[in-house]
Amino acid sequence: MNRKNRNLLIGGVIVALILGVLSPFIASTNPDGLESSAEHLNPNAMQNPGYWHAPFENYKIPFLGNGPLAGIVALIIGILIALGLAYILTEILKRRGNTEN
């Protein structure tokens, strides 16, 4: 990776982490369009979510409580997981592309 691409990647990670830290403070407390639409279509959806339970429901980590710190930690973990998965996928695709040449 050349220097320009590396700096762009580092800058993107820094911006993503800053947004993750600030988002609990600037997010709306009203439900978004998707939640609101789901509640209109099925009012019981929130009481009976089914068999899937998200690891960090409502962007909170249970043992950290309901404060902004729980949201910040959950968002940072999510950002790092997404970046890690993207890195693994690009490495797999890069190696796969090298073997086909």
Secondary structure, DSSP 8 states (H G I E B T S, - for coil): --HHHHHHHHHHHHHHHHHHHHHHHHS-SS--HHHHHHHHH-TTTTT---S---TTGGG--GGGTTSHHHHHHHHHHHHHHHHHHHHHHHHHHHHHHHHH-
